[in-house]
């Protein structure tokens, strides 16, 4: 029972962490990046027409123009290559819940930085950040442009996106080199995340060769698949531990049968049928499964709740971050305890214990009465 309890508790705690990573990636990363992105070269009229067409497409909940520009961010002696993303108000609203302060309006000359990029540049809220924008070979202006942007907000989403995030006003970014207002891409948000490949294919078939279409499964799909695969592998591994713990019931009850042969024979001599003996041992195996799995679930819930606290304590003790967005997708350990996982785990554990009790139960019902009483 102790082995079953520990196995169930550990599996539930690990599943809670894996589920937490999956949930946070879906909400924090996939909730803000474009689900489908259309990029290319066209004038503003063509982009507006494409935006109107996309808004009529099935499953598309929002479409927004953006302008992406390569530049150098300069702060003192630090020079970092970055991408300045000019966004509209609807795109900024998706990021705003992670920003400090909130309810910031992106005006021309304002910039929002990810907390990781801000640390590397050593800039704080309200500082001036100098940027050098290389000239565009496709326009008459080929000379680099230098400008100073004011940091009006810092985004701390706790994800890898914070390491390179640089947001600015759409019109300002598009006309930074003195060009006519246009866009470099169209970001589509979908009602169903996993419809992105189909939507991408639908647009790719109808658009001209000057546009190319990508979706989140091409940019972040490997990370999402890795989290799902890790969850499945860990589940399979720990489920095998539960199976071993459950089948310990076999050896335990077989020893009980050997030790209690005389008592089993006495019960049969007093009128207990073989089926009565069978049900006694099946009930014992079921009771071990029910009690062990139930206590394991309670212990697993408590352990899962303690995991972030333990991680924070280790970070304080080691004076270092266990998770860093330079390497990991998140900089914290998320927890998501799902009732469905707990019920599935409880039912599986109890069923395994019940099946494991069949062998000793059948052996007990076949104990010969005369021989057992003679040796008693």
Buried (B, 14 or more C-beta within 10 A) or exposed (E): BEBBBBBBBBBBBBBBBBBBBBBBBEEBBBBBBBBBBBBBEBEEEBBBEBBEBBEEBEBBEBBBBBBBBEBBBBBEEEEBEBEBBBBBEEBBEBBBEBBEEEEBEBEEBBBBBBBBBBBBBEBEEEBEBBBEBBEBEEEEBEEEBEBEBEBBBBBBBBBBBBBBBBBBBBBBBBBBBEBEEBBBBBBBBBEEBEBBBBBBEBBBEEBEEEBEBBBBBEEBEEBBEEBEEBBEEBBEEBBEBBBEBBBBBBEBBBEBBEEBBBEBBBBBEEEBEEEEBBBBBBEBBBBBBBBBBBBBBBBBBEBBEEBBEEBEEEBEEEEEBEBEBEEBBBBBBBBBBEEEBBEEBBEBBBBBBBBBBBBBBBBBBEBEBEEBBEEE
